[in-house]
């Protein structure tokens, strides 16, 4: 899962992730005193929103990116316990959690059997998993552009479908309440903003392998190859309970 980010640039963008996080929080069933794991916490944006709703929650955040955790620390201060950690490895938690939330993270992990089994180990029986990530069909427009520019489709991600996700959750010890796909396209008409967005959010795995001088030309080639100025997001939303 380990993927480094330009966290400051990420935080500065007008992200649809904010709405995805709100939807996750709306689906959580917290009393307000639980120990909650934010799995793939990023810059701490969703954790901060959670603490605004439920100030008594004991928040633990993990992310594979050092820069993301540093940005989360600057945002959350002492209000959260934060760790740089890989979600496919044993997590550095002193005690299990009562709930897990996750926004826009799980699609960066290719093996969801391993992911869900690892999360289940960190959860108390009866703990809830409420999450959002990229799902089957996501980024088809950009994927076609990448195929034209590089000869290959999007790398580093796994956009899962409903049936395979439900099966992975059940194998890991979850009772599945609901798994669904939600189309949520983002249209960006401004070419400069589209290129900043692509470079920061969607193409960073490509750019780390290129000299800095080639970053902007590569992103521009991808943008120009896209059939329309849309990031065609499809969200995979999960509600499940640890057996």
C-alpha positions as CSV (number, residue, x, y, z in Angstrom):
1,X,0.0,0.0,0.0
2,X,2.9,2.4,0.8
3,X,2.5,5.4,-1.4
4,X,4.1,8.8,-0.8
5,X,2.1,12.0,-1.5
6,X,2.6,15.8,-1.8
7,X,0.3,16.3,1.2
8,X,0.3,20.1,1.1
9,X,-0.7,20.2,-2.6
10,X,-3.3,17.5,-2.0
11,X,-4.9,19.6,0.8
12,X,-5.0,22.7,-1.3
13,X,-7.1,21.2,-4.0
14,X,-10.9,21.5,-4.2
15,X,-11.4,17.8,-3.5
16,X,-14.6,15.7,-3.9
17,X,-13.1,13.6,-1.1
18,X,-14.7,16.1,1.4
19,X,-18.2,15.0,0.3
20,X,-17.2,11.4,0.3
21,X,-16.0,11.8,3.9
22,X,-19.2,13.4,4.9
23,X,-21.2,10.5,3.5
24,X,-19.0,8.1,5.5
25,X,-19.6,10.0,8.7
26,X,-23.3,10.2,8.0
27,X,-23.4,6.4,7.9
28,X,-21.5,5.8,11.1
29,X,-23.5,4.8,14.2
30,X,-21.4,6.2,17.0
31,X,-22.5,7.0,20.6
32,X,-19.5,9.4,20.9
33,X,-17.1,7.7,23.2
34,X,-15.7,5.0,20.9
35,X,-12.2,4.2,19.9
36,X,-12.2,4.8,16.1
37,X,-9.6,3.9,13.5
38,X,-9.3,6.1,10.5
39,X,-7.7,3.7,8.0
40,X,-5.8,5.6,5.4
41,X,-6.3,8.9,7.3
42,X,-4.5,11.1,4.8
43,X,-4.1,14.7,5.9
44,X,-6.6,14.2,8.8
45,X,-9.4,16.1,7.1
46,X,-12.0,13.4,7.8
47,X,-10.7,12.7,11.3
48,X,-11.1,16.4,12.1
49,X,-14.7,16.3,10.8
50,X,-15.4,13.2,12.9
51,X,-14.1,15.0,16.0
52,X,-16.3,18.0,15.3
53,X,-19.4,15.7,15.4
54,X,-18.2,13.5,18.3
55,X,-15.6,15.3,20.4
56,X,-15.4,12.4,22.9
57,X,-14.2,9.9,20.3
58,X,-10.7,8.4,20.8
59,X,-9.3,8.8,17.3
60,X,-6.4,6.7,15.9
61,X,-5.2,7.4,12.3
62,X,-2.9,5.4,10.2
63,X,-1.5,6.1,6.7
64,X,1.3,4.7,4.6
65,X,2.6,8.2,3.6
66,X,5.0,10.1,5.9
67,X,3.9,13.4,4.4
68,X,0.2,12.7,5.0
69,X,0.8,11.8,8.6
70,X,2.9,15.0,9.1
71,X,0.0,17.1,7.6
72,X,-2.5,15.2,9.8
73,X,-0.4,16.0,12.9
74,X,-0.4,19.7,12.0
75,X,-4.2,19.6,11.7
76,X,-5.1,17.4,14.6
77,X,-2.4,18.1,17.1
78,X,-2.9,16.1,20.3
79,X,-6.4,15.2,19.4
80,X,-5.5,11.9,17.7
81,X,-3.0,9.1,17.9
82,X,-1.3,8.9,14.5
83,X,1.0,6.3,12.9
84,X,2.8,5.7,9.6
85,X,1.7,2.2,8.9
86,X,0.8,-0.2,6.0
87,X,-2.8,-1.4,6.2
88,X,-1.8,-4.9,5.0
89,X,0.6,-5.4,7.9
90,X,-0.2,-5.8,11.7
91,X,-1.2,-2.3,12.9
92,X,0.6,-0.6,15.8
93,X,-2.4,-0.4,18.1
94,X,-2.3,-1.0,21.8
95,X,-5.9,-2.2,21.9
96,X,-8.6,-3.0,19.4
97,X,-11.0,-0.4,18.1
98,X,-14.8,-0.1,18.2
99,X,-15.2,1.2,14.7
100,X,-13.2,1.7,11.5
101,X,-13.8,4.5,9.0
102,X,-12.0,5.0,5.7
103,X,-12.2,7.5,2.8
104,X,-10.6,7.1,-0.6
105,X,-7.9,4.7,0.6
106,X,-8.7,1.0,0.0
107,X,-8.3,1.1,-3.8
108,X,-4.6,1.7,-3.3
109,X,-4.4,-1.9,-1.9
110,X,-4.6,-4.6,-4.5
111,X,-5.3,-7.6,-2.2
112,X,-8.5,-6.9,-0.3
113,X,-8.6,-10.3,1.3
114,X,-5.4,-9.3,3.2
115,X,-6.7,-5.8,3.9
116,X,-10.0,-6.8,5.4
117,X,-8.4,-9.7,7.4
118,X,-5.9,-7.3,8.8
119,X,-8.5,-4.7,9.8
120,X,-10.7,-7.4,11.4
121,X,-7.8,-8.4,13.6
122,X,-7.7,-4.8,14.9
123,X,-11.4,-4.6,15.6
124,X,-13.5,-5.7,18.5
125,X,-16.4,-8.2,17.8
126,X,-19.3,-6.0,16.8
127,X,-17.2,-3.2,15.6
128,X,-18.4,-1.4,12.5
129,X,-16.5,-0.8,9.2
130,X,-17.8,2.2,7.2
131,X,-15.8,3.1,4.1
132,X,-15.6,4.6,0.7
133,X,-13.0,4.0,-2.0
134,X,-12.7,3.8,-5.8
135,X,-14.8,1.0,-7.3
136,X,-15.3,-1.0,-10.5
137,X,-15.4,1.3,-13.5
138,X,-13.6,4.2,-12.0
139,X,-11.3,6.4,-14.1
140,X,-12.2,4.8,-17.5
141,X,-11.7,8.1,-19.3
142,X,-8.2,8.6,-17.8
143,X,-7.4,4.9,-18.2
144,X,-8.0,5.2,-21.9
145,X,-5.8,8.3,-22.1
146,X,-3.0,6.5,-20.2
147,X,-3.3,3.6,-22.6
148,X,-2.8,5.9,-25.5
149,X,0.1,7.8,-23.8
150,X,2.0,4.9,-22.1
151,X,0.6,1.7,-23.6
152,X,-0.7,0.7,-20.2
153,X,-3.8,1.3,-18.0
154,X,-3.8,2.9,-14.6
155,X,-1.2,1.4,-12.2
156,X,-1.1,1.0,-8.5
157,X,-4.8,0.7,-7.9
158,X,-7.5,-2.0,-7.6
159,X,-11.1,-0.9,-8.3
160,X,-13.2,-3.8,-7.0
161,X,-16.8,-4.7,-7.7
162,X,-19.7,-5.5,-5.4
163,X,-19.6,-9.3,-5.4
164,X,-15.9,-9.7,-4.9
165,X,-15.9,-7.1,-2.1
166,X,-18.7,-8.9,-0.3
167,X,-16.9,-12.2,-0.6
168,X,-13.6,-10.7,0.7
169,X,-15.4,-9.2,3.7
170,X,-17.2,-12.4,4.5
171,X,-13.9,-14.4,4.3
172,X,-12.3,-11.9,6.7
173,X,-15.0,-12.4,9.3
174,X,-17.5,-9.6,8.6
175,X,-21.3,-9.6,8.4
176,X,-22.0,-7.4,5.4
177,X,-24.8,-5.0,5.7
178,X,-24.4,-3.3,2.3
179,X,-21.9,-2.9,-0.5
180,X,-22.8,-0.5,-3.4
181,X,-21.3,1.4,-6.3
182,X,-22.1,5.1,-6.7
183,X,-21.1,7.1,-9.8
184,X,-19.7,10.5,-8.9
185,X,-18.1,12.2,-11.9
186,X,-16.0,15.3,-11.4
187,X,-15.9,17.7,-14.3
188,X,-12.9,20.1,-14.4
189,X,-13.2,22.6,-17.3
190,X,-10.1,24.6,-16.4
191,X,-7.0,23.0,-18.1
192,X,-4.6,24.3,-15.5
193,X,-6.7,23.0,-12.6
194,X,-7.2,19.7,-14.3
195,X,-3.4,19.2,-14.7
196,X,-2.8,20.1,-11.1
197,X,-5.5,17.7,-10.0
198,X,-4.2,14.9,-12.2
199,X,-0.6,15.4,-11.1
200,X,-1.4,15.5,-7.4
201,X,-4.3,13.0,-7.1
202,X,-4.3,10.6,-10.0
203,X,-0.9,10.4,-11.6
204,X,1.6,10.6,-8.7
205,X,2.5,6.9,-9.1
206,X,3.7,7.7,-12.6
207,X,5.5,10.9,-11.8
208,X,7.8,9.4,-9.1
209,X,9.4,7.4,-11.9
210,X,10.1,10.4,-14.1
211,X,12.6,13.3,-13.9
212,X,11.0,16.4,-12.5
213,X,11.4,18.2,-15.9
214,X,9.2,15.6,-17.5
215,X,6.3,15.8,-15.0
216,X,4.4,18.7,-16.6
217,X,4.7,17.4,-20.2
218,X,3.5,14.0,-19.2
219,X,0.5,15.3,-17.3
220,X,-0.4,17.5,-20.2
221,X,-0.2,14.6,-22.7
222,X,-2.6,12.6,-20.5
223,X,-5.0,15.5,-20.2
224,X,-5.0,16.1,-24.0
225,X,-5.6,12.4,-24.6
226,X,-8.7,12.4,-22.3
227,X,-11.9,12.2,-24.4
228,X,-13.6,14.7,-22.0
229,X,-12.6,16.9,-19.0
230,X,-14.0,14.5,-16.4
231,X,-12.5,12.4,-13.6
232,X,-15.1,9.7,-13.8
233,X,-15.2,8.5,-10.2
234,X,-17.2,5.5,-9.1
235,X,-17.3,5.0,-5.4
236,X,-17.4,1.7,-3.7
237,X,-19.2,2.1,-0.3
238,X,-19.1,-0.5,2.4
239,X,-21.1,-1.0,5.6
240,X,-20.1,-4.2,7.6
241,X,-19.8,-5.5,11.1
242,X,-17.0,-7.6,12.6
243,X,-18.4,-10.9,13.6
